[in-house]
Every structure is written in C-alpha cells, then in structure tokens.
Amino acid sequence: MREQYKYEDQYIKLTEVVNKKIKILIEQISGDFKNIVSFIKGYSIHDNFKNHHEPIIPSDDIISSITTNLQYQDILSQRLDHIIMINTLIIQELKNTEHANGGSTELITYSGKITEVNIRQLEDAYNEYISICSILRKDLDKFEKQNRLKNSNTLSPFIPFKNSLKIATLVSEIKQNLKVMTSINFEVSDSGQSIDQAAMKVQSIYTMQSEREILYSCIPDMQEKYRITFNNDNDIFF
C-alpha cells in the first residue's frame, strides 16, 4: 500500500507541474494573438512604419480572415483549460483516496488512459495553433505588400508569433510530462475501456464528450460528486 502511495504522490506532483505549464502555455499563445491585434488595429503604427503619419487600413478580406482566425484563440484556450480541469479532478480524487484508508478508486484505474487522451488533445491544440499561425502569417504578408505598393515607406520588421519557440518548447515538455504520467504504475486492475474509441473522437472532431465518457464510466456519480455542470461541449462550470 505504501508503494501505491508513492506512485500517487509522484502522479500528483507531476500533474501539478503540468497544470502550471499549461497555464503558461495559454498565456504565451494569448500574448502572440494580442500582439497581432494591436498591430492590425494600428496601436503600433508609428513604430512599424517609417515616415508615415496616416493610418494604414488593411483590406476587408485581410481583416475578415485575421478576425476569423484570431477567434480560434478561445477554442485553443478551452482545449488546454479542459486538460487542467481533468487533471484537477484526478488530483482531487487521489488526495481523497489518500485520506480514506487506502485503496485505489476507479478513477485511479483510468488515470493513465485519461492522460493518453490529454496527450491527444495537447497535440491537436498545438497542430491547430501551427495551422492558424501559417494562415495569419500569409495575411500579414499580404498586409505588408499592400502598403508597400501604396506607400514609398518601408515596413519596419514586425515579427508575429514571437513566443512560437517558447510555445513549441512548452508543448514538448508538457507532452513528455504527460507520457511519464501514463507510465506511473498504479497497482490496479485493467479497466477494459478502449482508449482508441475516445482518442479517435478527439482526433476526428474535438469534443469534450470523449473524456466525459471515460470519467462517467469511472465514477457513475461524478456529476453530482464534483458538482459539475456541462452546458455544451465548450462550457464547463464548477
């Protein structure tokens, strides 16, 4: 039993580290997107254009494309926040178990599989971030070309996604932490739940339902136990 507590303590500490890193990741992504918004709105116009004193307005198609893609920041944040929420539930359950005369709960049995789904969600969120960055870079290139044709001024270097390297490093670290979490050996029986079924849903079209199904199968009274209300796939309230 003490050996199991050692695993639980290791899992809790690592999960808390992952949650902190994900919060930093969300901040870094938000910072990149806000930087683009400020640039397009003209807050940095005088810093980015030499000898230019009149506002430069992006064309409607560029504004439309950039606005649409910047909205994905909320979706990315929701996906990453969802991983934090799931991790917090697992930590809470592990701590509850620790003070309840030992013995693994059913949630602990599923913790490795749930973490595998979280890895898929992290990968999907990061891949989407890369895709959005690519589209926004093209839009910003068009913006630059339009204004170089209209003006003799040259565009001072504007570097979008300054945090992209930090973000890539963070994602790699979080992914590695999550993989270690899946390998922690709880002395529990095989769950019989297919990770592929849940992971395929995450891969094909994102839905928080994939992890809900795993959690509901672990703790039948989870919704009442943790006072969770699911309004839709994007809203989770405690």
Secondary structure as GFF3:
##gff-version 3
##sequence-region A 1 238
A	DSSP	alpha_helix	2	41	.	.	.	ID=ss1
A	DSSP	alpha_helix	45	48	.	.	.	ID=ss2
A	DSSP	alpha_helix	60	70	.	.	.	ID=ss3
A	DSSP	alpha_helix	72	98	.	.	.	ID=ss4
A	DSSP	alpha_helix	106	150	.	.	.	ID=ss5
A	DSSP	alpha_helix	164	183	.	.	.	ID=ss6
A	DSSP	alpha_helix	195	204	.	.	.	ID=ss7
A	DSSP	alpha_helix	209	218	.	.	.	ID=ss8
A	DSSP	alpha_helix	222	225	.	.	.	ID=ss9
A	DSSP	beta_strand	229	232	.	.	.	ID=ss10
A	DSSP	beta_strand	235	237	.	.	.	ID=ss11
###
